[in-house]
Amino acid sequence: MMKAARSDATEGRRPRRILHIFDAPAGGFDTPALALLADELGLLHDFAPEVLLLGSRGPARSARNLGIEPHHRLSPPLGLTMLAFGGLRRLLREAGGFDLIHTWSPAALTLAALSAPHLPRVLTLTRPPSPRAVRWLRMLLDGRRQSAGGMDAARSVILTCSATIRRGLLCGGVPEQTVHVLRPSIHLGRVEHDARAGLRRQWDAGEHDRIVALLSNPPEAADAREAILTVGLADESQGAEGLRLRLLVHPRQRGLRRALRSVHALRARHRLIVDPRIERPWQVLPGCDLALAPGEAAGAGDPSAAGGQSAEGRGGAGGGGGLSLLWAMAANVPIVGEATYAISEIIEDRHSALLARPGRRDLLVRQLLRLCGDARLAWQLRDTARHEAYSFFSRQHHRHSLSTVYEQLLTGAAIAVPPLPATGGLRFAGRA
C-alpha cells in the first residue's frame, strides 16, 4: 500500500511534456519569434518542453545559435508545413506521452489539430495573420465544425503578443473565448552593448554618422524604399548639418532593389547599410543611434493558413510594433515611428518615443531631426522605453502567465491570463 501511494505521488510530480512545433517558411525565417521560444524553454521548470523544427538544416543551425537544441526535426516536401502530417503522426506514435502541443503559426496549429485531435493545443501569434489565415482560424476553431470533425474547439487556445492582433482576429470572426493576450518576454541579457564599436567599424561608420535601424515584424517586412526616402530627406536637411544619416536594412528587405536604385541615382550609396544580422535585432541595435518603425506594410503576401509558405509564412502583412520594436526599447535606442494601433499600444508619443501621423513622411523626417538635435530628449525617451520594456515584458511575469495558461488548458478550466503587475508605468497598462 505504501509503495503504491509513493508511486502515485511520484507520478503526480511528473513534468507534463509540451511539444513545440516551429515551422520555418521557405520565404524567410522569423528569428525574433524563435528567440522568444528559446527564452520560454528556459523559464518553464514545471514542464518538460521538446521542440519539433520543421525545415532544413539552416533553421536548425539558427535554433542552436539561440540556445535551442531541437529534439526532433522534419523536412516536409516543398517546405509545406501540412506535408509533414505523416511524419508528425509517426513521431507522436514513437515518442508518445505528450500532454500538450504548442504551435507557432496557423499552419502548425492546423497540422497539430489534424495529427493529434485528442491533445490540447496552443498557438502563439507574434504578428497579425493574413486575412486568409484569419478566415481559416475562424473555421478551425468554430465549435460546430470542430464537433462534426471530431476535434474539440475548446481545447485550442490562441495567445497573441498584443491586443491589436487579438482585435484583428475577433473582427475576423474567430471565437472570442479562444483568443487571449499574453505579452512576450524580453531577455535583456541578449543585448550585446559591448559590440557597438566593432559594429560601427564593420559598417564604416564615422563619428558623425547616425545609424537608423529599420524595424518591422519580422525584420525584413518593412519597405526599404519608403524608409530610405525618409532617411534621405532627413540626411539632406539643414537640420542635420554635420551629420550623415544611414539606414540599416536586411538583405531580404521588401523593396530593397528599388531602394538601391534610388541611392545609386542620387550617388548616396553610403546611406544604405545591408546586414543580415538585423534579423537578430539584439545583436545589431547597440551599434545604432536611432530606430525607425513604419506602420503596417501593405501587400506583404497572403499565403495559405493551412500549408502555404510564402515570405509571409508565419502570419500576415508585417509592420511596425511587434518583437523588433521591443528589442529597440530593451537596447536603449530612441525610436521614431508612425502612430498606428500596433505601435501606439507599445510606445507613447513624447513619453517613450516620437510618433508621427501615419502616411506623413514629412512628420517622420521632422521627428528624426528632432532626436538628432536634442540629446537630452533622446536620453529621456530611450530611458523610459527601456524601463517599460523591463517592467511590462518581464521574463518572470511571462513564465507565470504561460504556466497558468498551460495548467488551465490541461485541467479544462476557463482560460484567464494573469494581468500585468501594477509596478509603475500604469499609463502603459491603461493602453493595453
Backbone torsions as a table, in degrees:
resi	resn	phi	psi	omega
1	MET	NA	-45.5	178.6
2	MET	-62.2	-39.3	179.3
3	LYS	-63.2	-41.6	-179.8
4	ALA	-63.8	-42.7	179.9
5	ALA	-63.6	-40.8	179.6
6	ARG	-65.3	-38.0	178.8
7	SER	-64.6	-40.9	179.1
8	ASP	-64.0	-39.6	-179.8
9	ALA	-66.0	-40.1	178.3
10	THR	-64.0	-41.4	179.6
11	GLU	-64.9	-34.5	179.5
12	GLY	-66.6	-24.4	-179.7
13	ARG	-91.4	2.0	-178.2
14	ARG	-64.9	125.1	177.3
15	PRO	-61.5	136.9	178.1
16	ARG	-73.6	138.3	-177.1
17	ARG	-89.5	127.3	-180.0
18	ILE	-115.3	127.1	175.7
19	LEU	-102.3	114.8	175.0
20	HIS	-90.4	127.1	176.3
21	ILE	-110.0	111.7	179.8
22	PHE	-117.6	118.2	-177.9
23	ASP	-104.4	139.5	-179.6
24	ALA	-104.5	105.1	-177.9
25	PRO	-63.0	154.8	-179.2
26	ALA	-64.1	-30.5	-175.4
27	GLY	-87.4	-3.3	-177.9
28	GLY	170.8	175.5	-175.6
29	PHE	-141.0	121.5	-173.8
30	ASP	-84.6	85.3	-175.9
31	THR	-65.1	-41.6	176.9
32	PRO	-58.6	-37.4	176.8
33	ALA	-66.7	-38.4	177.7
34	LEU	-65.7	-36.2	176.3
35	ALA	-64.3	-37.0	176.3
36	LEU	-62.1	-42.6	176.1
37	LEU	-61.7	-44.2	-179.6
38	ALA	-59.4	-41.4	180.0
39	ASP	-69.1	-35.0	177.7
40	GLU	-64.6	-37.8	-177.6
41	LEU	-61.3	-33.1	-178.7
42	GLY	-84.3	-3.1	-175.5
43	LEU	-99.9	-31.3	-169.0
44	LEU	-91.6	96.8	-176.7
45	HIS	-85.2	-18.7	-177.8
46	ASP	-90.9	2.9	-179.3
47	PHE	-130.0	160.8	179.0
48	ALA	-115.3	89.2	-176.7
49	PRO	-81.2	144.3	172.1
50	GLU	-130.5	148.6	-175.0
51	VAL	-113.8	127.3	169.4
52	LEU	-106.2	116.9	179.8
53	LEU	-103.2	123.9	176.9
54	LEU	-99.2	113.8	-179.3
55	GLY	154.6	-171.2	-175.5
56	SER	-86.2	-173.0	-179.7
57	ARG	-70.1	-25.7	178.8
58	GLY	-58.4	-53.6	175.9
59	PRO	-59.9	-33.1	178.0
60	ALA	-62.9	-39.3	177.1
61	ARG	-65.5	-41.3	177.9
62	SER	-60.7	-40.6	179.0
63	ALA	-62.2	-44.1	-179.8
64	ARG	-65.2	-35.5	177.8
65	ASN	-64.0	-24.6	178.4
66	LEU	-93.1	1.9	178.2
67	GLY	95.3	12.0	178.2
68	ILE	-102.9	125.5	172.2
69	GLU	-105.3	99.1	-176.2
70	PRO	-57.7	128.4	177.1
71	HIS	-74.8	-30.1	-177.6
72	HIS	-141.2	150.0	176.8
73	ARG	-145.6	134.1	175.7
74	LEU	-127.0	141.6	176.2
75	SER	-115.1	88.3	-178.2
76	PRO	-65.5	145.9	179.1
77	PRO	-57.0	139.7	178.3
78	LEU	62.2	10.9	-179.1
79	GLY	70.1	16.8	-178.2
80	LEU	-90.6	122.0	-174.8
81	THR	-56.9	-43.2	-175.0
82	MET	-66.2	-20.3	177.5
83	LEU	-76.5	-0.1	173.7
84	ALA	-90.1	10.5	-176.2
85	PHE	-57.3	-50.9	-178.5
86	GLY	-64.1	-41.1	-179.9
87	GLY	-64.2	-39.7	179.5
88	LEU	-68.8	-40.3	177.2
89	ARG	-60.4	-41.6	179.0
90	ARG	-66.1	-41.5	179.3
91	LEU	-62.2	-42.8	-179.5
92	LEU	-65.2	-34.7	177.2
93	ARG	-68.2	-43.5	-174.7
94	GLU	-77.9	-44.3	-179.7
95	ALA	-77.5	-46.5	174.0
96	GLY	57.6	168.5	170.6
97	GLY	76.5	13.2	177.8
98	PHE	-77.3	143.3	-179.4
99	ASP	-99.3	-23.7	-174.8
100	LEU	-158.9	149.5	176.4
101	ILE	-117.1	126.6	178.4
102	HIS	-110.3	117.6	-176.5
103	THR	-108.8	162.0	-173.4
104	TRP	-126.7	17.2	173.0
105	SER	-161.3	157.2	175.6
106	PRO	-57.5	-35.7	179.0
107	ALA	-65.0	-41.0	179.7
108	ALA	-68.1	-35.6	176.2
109	LEU	-63.1	-43.0	177.8
110	THR	-60.6	-45.1	178.8
111	LEU	-59.1	-44.0	-179.8
112	ALA	-66.6	-40.7	-178.6
113	ALA	-64.4	-36.9	-179.8
114	LEU	-80.3	-33.3	-176.1
115	SER	-83.6	-32.6	-177.3
116	ALA	-139.9	69.3	-176.0
117	PRO	-64.4	-16.5	-178.3
118	HIS	-84.0	-11.4	-176.8
119	LEU	-98.2	139.6	173.6
120	PRO	-65.8	152.2	-171.7
121	ARG	-134.3	144.6	174.9
122	VAL	-124.6	138.5	173.4
123	LEU	-120.3	123.5	172.7
124	THR	-97.9	127.1	177.2
125	LEU	-115.3	118.2	178.6
126	THR	-96.1	-6.0	175.9
127	ARG	-154.2	164.0	-175.2
128	PRO	-65.0	134.0	173.3
129	PRO	-70.6	160.2	175.5
130	SER	-67.8	159.6	176.9
131	PRO	-54.7	-36.9	179.0
132	ARG	-65.7	-39.7	178.6
133	ALA	-67.1	-37.0	178.6
134	VAL	-63.4	-43.4	178.6
135	ARG	-61.2	-39.3	-179.9
136	TRP	-67.5	-42.7	178.3
137	LEU	-62.4	-37.0	177.3
138	ARG	-60.1	-43.9	178.8
139	MET	-70.4	-39.3	-177.0
140	LEU	-65.0	-34.7	-174.9
141	LEU	-101.2	5.1	177.1
142	ASP	-69.6	125.8	-173.9
143	GLY	-60.0	-42.5	-177.7
144	ARG	-66.9	-43.0	179.1
145	ARG	-65.8	-38.8	-178.2
146	GLN	-65.4	-42.8	179.8
147	SER	-61.5	-39.8	179.0
148	ALA	-67.0	-32.2	-178.1
149	GLY	-90.8	-0.2	178.7
150	GLY	83.9	12.8	178.5
151	MET	-116.1	136.9	-177.6
152	ASP	-87.8	110.7	-177.5
153	ALA	-64.3	-28.8	-178.3
154	ALA	-68.2	-10.9	-177.6
155	ARG	-99.1	14.0	174.4
156	SER	-119.3	131.4	-178.8
157	VAL	-130.5	135.8	175.1
158	ILE	-106.4	126.9	176.7
159	LEU	-110.5	113.3	-179.9
160	THR	-98.0	150.9	-178.9
161	CYS	-82.2	-5.9	-179.9
162	SER	-154.5	158.8	176.1
163	ALA	-68.5	-26.8	178.3
164	THR	-63.6	-43.9	178.1
165	ILE	-64.4	-43.0	179.7
166	ARG	-61.0	-43.3	-179.7
167	ARG	-59.8	-40.9	178.6
168	GLY	-63.3	-38.0	178.2
169	LEU	-67.2	-43.6	-178.8
170	LEU	-66.3	-38.9	176.6
171	CYS	-63.9	-26.4	177.7
172	GLY	-85.2	2.0	175.3
173	GLY	95.0	5.3	176.7
174	VAL	-67.5	133.3	-176.8
175	PRO	-54.0	131.5	-174.2
176	GLU	-60.9	-37.1	-175.7
177	GLN	-70.3	-10.2	-179.4
178	THR	-97.8	-6.9	-172.7
179	VAL	-117.8	126.7	-177.7
180	HIS	-140.0	154.6	179.3
181	VAL	-96.4	124.3	172.9
182	LEU	-127.3	107.7	-178.2
183	ARG	-61.2	138.5	179.0
184	PRO	-71.7	166.2	175.2
185	SER	-105.7	152.3	177.3
186	ILE	-121.1	120.8	179.5
187	HIS	-87.2	94.8	-174.9
188	LEU	-60.1	-22.7	179.8
189	GLY	-67.9	-14.2	178.2
190	ARG	-74.8	-23.4	-175.8
191	VAL	-70.6	122.4	-174.9
192	GLU	-96.3	77.4	-175.8
193	HIS	-62.3	-32.0	-177.8
194	ASP	-72.4	-6.9	-175.6
195	ALA	-86.1	0.0	-172.2
196	ARG	-57.9	-51.4	-175.7
197	ALA	-61.9	-43.6	179.7
198	GLY	-64.3	-41.7	178.6
199	LEU	-61.7	-44.6	-176.5
200	ARG	-69.4	-30.9	173.4
201	ARG	-65.5	-41.5	179.9
202	GLN	-65.8	-30.1	179.3
203	TRP	-90.5	1.9	-177.9
204	ASP	54.1	46.6	-178.2
205	ALA	-93.4	125.9	179.4
206	GLY	-84.7	-179.9	-176.9
207	GLU	-61.8	-34.6	-175.8
208	HIS	-96.5	6.0	177.8
209	ASP	-80.1	138.2	173.5
210	ARG	-115.5	112.7	-178.3
211	ILE	-87.8	125.5	-178.9
212	VAL	-109.3	116.8	178.3
213	ALA	-84.6	129.4	177.4
214	LEU	-85.9	118.6	-176.1
215	LEU	-104.7	138.4	170.2
216	SER	-162.1	178.7	-174.7
217	ASN	-134.3	101.0	3.8
218	PRO	-75.0	174.4	-171.4
219	PRO	-57.4	-28.8	-175.3
220	GLU	-91.6	5.7	-171.4
221	ALA	-80.8	-27.7	-177.3
222	ALA	-69.1	158.3	-177.2
223	ASP	-83.9	114.4	-177.0
224	ALA	-66.1	-36.1	-177.2
225	ARG	-68.3	-43.2	177.4
226	GLU	-60.7	-40.4	-178.2
227	ALA	-68.9	-39.8	-178.0
228	ILE	-70.4	-30.2	174.8
229	LEU	-65.5	-40.0	178.1
230	THR	-64.3	-50.0	-179.2
231	VAL	-65.7	-36.9	179.7
232	GLY	-63.7	-41.6	177.8
233	LEU	-63.4	-40.2	177.4
234	ALA	-66.6	-36.8	-178.8
235	ASP	-66.0	-34.3	-178.1
236	GLU	-85.6	-10.4	-176.3
237	SER	-72.0	148.0	176.7
238	GLN	-65.5	-22.2	179.1
239	GLY	-67.8	-15.4	179.3
240	ALA	-107.9	25.6	-176.8
241	GLU	-59.1	131.8	-178.4
242	GLY	89.3	-8.2	179.9
243	LEU	-115.0	155.7	169.6
244	ARG	-121.8	122.8	176.7
245	LEU	-95.3	128.7	-176.8
246	ARG	-129.5	143.3	-173.8
247	LEU	-104.8	130.7	178.1
248	LEU	-101.2	122.3	-176.6
249	VAL	-133.6	170.7	179.6
250	HIS	-92.5	149.8	177.7
251	PRO	-60.3	-25.5	177.8
252	ARG	-97.7	16.4	-176.5
253	GLN	-58.6	136.7	177.4
254	ARG	-63.1	133.7	178.7
255	GLY	76.1	15.9	-175.9
256	LEU	-65.5	-40.2	-179.2
257	ARG	-61.3	-42.8	178.3
258	ARG	-65.8	-36.6	177.6
259	ALA	-64.2	-41.3	178.9
260	LEU	-64.5	-39.9	177.7
261	ARG	-63.1	-37.6	-178.8
262	SER	-65.7	-46.4	-177.2
263	VAL	-71.7	-32.3	176.6
264	HIS	-67.0	-40.1	179.7
265	ALA	-63.9	-32.9	-179.9
266	LEU	-91.3	1.0	-176.5
267	ARG	54.2	44.9	-178.3
268	ALA	-130.3	46.7	-177.5
269	ARG	-61.0	-24.0	-178.5
270	HIS	-62.8	-20.1	-175.3
271	ARG	-71.9	-15.6	-173.6
272	LEU	-117.1	123.3	174.9
273	ILE	-114.7	123.9	180.0
274	VAL	-108.5	118.8	-176.1
275	ASP	-145.6	119.2	-178.4
276	PRO	-65.8	-16.7	-177.2
277	ARG	-69.8	-8.9	178.6
278	ILE	-67.5	-16.2	173.2
279	GLU	-68.4	-13.4	171.1
280	ARG	-114.7	76.7	-169.4
281	PRO	-57.3	-31.6	178.8
282	TRP	-62.3	-20.1	-176.8
283	GLN	-86.5	-34.7	-174.1
284	VAL	-104.7	-21.7	-176.2
285	LEU	-60.8	-32.2	176.7
286	PRO	-59.4	-22.1	177.5
287	GLY	-87.0	-2.2	-175.5
288	CYS	-101.3	158.5	-179.8
289	ASP	-106.7	-26.1	-179.0
290	LEU	-144.3	160.7	173.9
291	ALA	-129.2	136.4	-179.6
292	LEU	-113.0	120.9	-177.8
293	ALA	-117.9	93.4	176.3
294	PRO	-73.3	169.1	179.2
295	GLY	-74.3	-168.8	-176.5
296	GLU	-59.0	137.5	178.9
297	ALA	-80.9	133.2	178.1
298	ALA	-90.7	144.7	174.0
299	GLY	68.6	35.2	-178.7
300	ALA	-84.8	3.5	176.5
301	GLY	114.8	160.8	-177.2
302	ASP	-148.5	79.1	-176.4
303	PRO	-80.0	171.3	174.6
304	SER	-68.8	134.4	178.4
305	ALA	-70.7	-30.9	-175.6
306	ALA	-77.5	-37.9	-177.6
307	GLY	-154.2	2.6	-177.4
308	GLY	-69.8	144.4	-178.7
309	GLN	-136.5	73.1	172.2
310	SER	-88.8	-170.8	177.4
311	ALA	-61.3	-24.2	-179.9
312	GLU	-80.3	-39.3	171.1
313	GLY	37.4	-53.2	-171.9
314	ARG	-95.4	-3.5	-178.5
315	GLY	-178.0	-148.9	-178.1
316	GLY	-102.8	-153.9	-178.5
317	ALA	-59.9	123.5	-179.4
318	GLY	-74.3	156.8	179.6
319	GLY	-167.7	-162.9	-178.8
320	GLY	-66.5	170.7	-175.2
321	GLY	79.2	-162.6	175.7
322	GLY	76.8	-165.7	-170.0
323	LEU	-67.3	-38.3	-179.1
324	SER	-61.8	-37.7	178.4
325	LEU	-64.7	-39.4	178.4
326	LEU	-63.5	-37.2	-179.8
327	TRP	-68.7	-33.5	175.9
328	ALA	-64.9	-39.4	176.1
329	MET	-61.7	-46.0	-178.0
330	ALA	-67.3	-30.2	-176.5
331	ALA	-84.9	1.8	176.1
332	ASN	68.1	36.9	179.0
333	VAL	-107.8	124.7	179.7
334	PRO	-65.5	144.5	-169.6
335	ILE	-118.6	136.3	168.0
336	VAL	-117.4	130.7	-176.6
337	GLY	-150.8	174.0	174.5
338	GLU	-90.1	142.5	-174.4
339	ALA	-83.1	61.7	173.2
340	THR	-82.8	169.8	178.3
341	TYR	-58.6	-45.6	-175.5
342	ALA	-63.6	-41.2	-178.1
343	ILE	-76.0	-42.5	-178.3
344	SER	-67.4	-20.4	175.5
345	GLU	-68.0	-25.5	-173.9
346	ILE	-103.0	-43.0	-177.6
347	ILE	-125.6	156.4	-176.3
348	GLU	-121.5	138.9	-178.9
349	ASP	-61.6	132.4	178.5
350	ARG	62.7	12.3	175.6
351	HIS	-117.1	-52.3	177.8
352	SER	-128.6	0.7	180.0
353	ALA	-168.2	175.1	169.6
354	LEU	-112.6	124.3	-177.1
355	LEU	-115.3	156.3	178.7
356	ALA	-132.5	156.8	177.6
357	ARG	-60.3	134.3	-179.3
358	PRO	-57.5	140.1	177.4
359	GLY	82.8	3.4	-179.6
360	ARG	-110.9	92.5	-178.7
361	ARG	-63.3	-36.8	-178.5
362	ASP	-61.7	-35.0	178.7
363	LEU	-72.4	-36.1	175.4
364	LEU	-62.8	-42.8	178.5
365	VAL	-60.3	-43.7	-179.6
366	ARG	-61.0	-40.6	-179.7
367	GLN	-69.5	-37.2	175.9
368	LEU	-60.6	-46.3	-179.1
369	LEU	-65.7	-34.6	179.2
370	ARG	-63.4	-42.2	178.7
371	LEU	-68.8	-38.9	179.4
372	CYS	-62.9	-31.7	-174.5
373	GLY	-97.9	-2.0	-176.4
374	ASP	-133.5	89.5	-177.2
375	ALA	-64.0	-35.1	-179.4
376	ARG	-66.6	-43.1	177.3
377	LEU	-63.0	-43.9	179.5
378	ALA	-59.1	-42.2	179.7
379	TRP	-64.3	-43.4	-179.0
380	GLN	-62.3	-44.5	-177.8
381	LEU	-65.3	-46.5	-176.9
382	ARG	-70.7	-31.8	178.0
383	ASP	-67.3	-43.0	177.3
384	THR	-63.6	-43.8	-179.2
385	ALA	-62.4	-41.8	-179.7
386	ARG	-66.2	-39.0	177.3
387	HIS	-62.5	-42.5	-179.5
388	GLU	-69.6	-34.6	175.7
389	ALA	-60.9	-40.8	179.5
390	TYR	-69.5	-39.4	-174.4
391	SER	-76.7	-41.4	-169.4
392	PHE	-103.8	-6.3	176.9
393	PHE	-128.6	42.9	-175.9
394	SER	-74.7	147.8	179.6
395	ARG	-69.2	-36.2	-178.0
396	GLN	-64.2	-46.1	179.2
397	HIS	-66.2	-38.8	179.0
398	HIS	-62.9	-42.7	179.2
399	ARG	-60.9	-46.1	179.9
400	HIS	-62.1	-43.4	-177.7
401	SER	-66.6	-46.2	-178.4
402	LEU	-65.7	-41.4	177.2
403	SER	-60.4	-40.5	179.6
404	THR	-63.2	-44.2	179.5
405	VAL	-63.6	-43.8	177.1
406	TYR	-55.9	-48.7	-178.5
407	GLU	-62.0	-42.9	179.5
408	GLN	-62.5	-41.0	-178.5
409	LEU	-69.2	-39.9	-178.0
410	LEU	-71.8	-29.9	-178.6
411	THR	-95.2	-4.1	179.9
412	GLY	81.1	11.4	179.6
413	ALA	-77.0	163.2	176.5
414	ALA	-65.4	140.0	-178.2
415	ILE	-79.9	124.5	176.9
416	ALA	-143.5	106.5	179.8
417	VAL	-73.3	129.1	179.5
418	PRO	-56.8	140.0	-179.5
419	PRO	-71.2	161.9	176.1
420	LEU	-62.8	140.3	176.9
421	PRO	-68.0	145.4	-179.9
422	ALA	-84.3	79.0	-176.3
423	THR	-121.5	62.9	179.8
424	GLY	76.9	167.2	179.8
425	GLY	62.6	36.2	-176.1
426	LEU	-65.1	-19.8	176.9
427	ARG	-60.5	-37.8	178.4
428	PHE	-66.7	-45.6	-179.0
429	ALA	-59.7	-33.3	178.0
430	GLY	-69.1	-21.7	178.4
431	ARG	-87.1	-14.2	-174.4
432	ALA	-68.9	NA	NA
